[in-house]
Amino acid sequence: MSFTIFFSQKYYFHFLLSTHRHIHYLYYSLSHPAEPSFHLQWRRKRVISILIG
């Protein structure tokens, strides 16, 4: 039971963290439209890897 609560808390924390980063990257890409798209793709992959890990 405690393990399930711990796991859900960890997942919720990762979800909040990734959402915050995603919003930050969206804002950054809007304020810096000249940034290369491959850099944004690398960041997106990094966020996904953080979510899975």
C-alpha positions as CSV (number, residue, x, y, z in Angstrom):
1,M,0.0,0.0,0.0
2,S,2.7,2.4,1.0
3,F,4.7,1.5,-2.1
4,T,1.7,2.4,-4.3
5,I,1.3,5.7,-2.6
6,F,5.0,6.4,-3.0
7,F,4.9,5.4,-6.7
8,S,1.9,7.7,-7.4
9,Q,3.5,10.6,-5.6
10,K,6.7,10.1,-7.6
11,Y,4.7,9.9,-10.9
12,Y,2.7,13.0,-9.9
13,F,5.9,14.9,-9.2
14,H,7.4,13.9,-12.5
15,F,4.1,14.9,-14.2
16,L,4.2,18.3,-12.6
17,L,7.9,18.7,-13.4
18,S,7.5,17.7,-17.1
19,T,4.4,20.0,-17.4
20,H,6.3,22.9,-16.0
21,R,9.2,22.3,-18.3
22,H,7.0,21.8,-21.3
23,I,5.3,25.2,-20.6
24,H,8.7,26.8,-20.1
25,Y,9.9,25.4,-23.4
26,L,6.7,26.5,-25.2
27,Y,7.2,30.0,-23.8
28,Y,10.9,30.0,-24.8
29,S,10.2,28.8,-28.3
30,L,7.6,31.5,-28.7
31,S,9.9,34.2,-27.4
32,H,12.8,32.9,-29.5
33,P,11.3,31.8,-32.8
34,A,14.7,31.7,-34.4
35,E,15.8,28.7,-32.4
36,P,16.4,25.6,-34.5
37,S,13.6,23.0,-34.4
38,F,16.0,20.1,-33.8
39,H,17.0,21.7,-30.5
40,L,13.3,21.7,-29.5
41,Q,13.0,18.0,-30.5
42,W,16.0,17.2,-28.4
43,R,14.4,18.9,-25.4
44,R,11.2,17.0,-26.1
45,K,13.0,13.7,-26.1
46,R,14.7,14.7,-22.9
47,V,11.4,15.5,-21.2
48,I,10.0,12.1,-22.4
49,S,13.0,10.3,-21.0
50,I,12.6,12.1,-17.7
51,L,8.9,11.1,-17.7
52,I,9.7,7.4,-18.3
53,G,12.7,7.4,-16.0
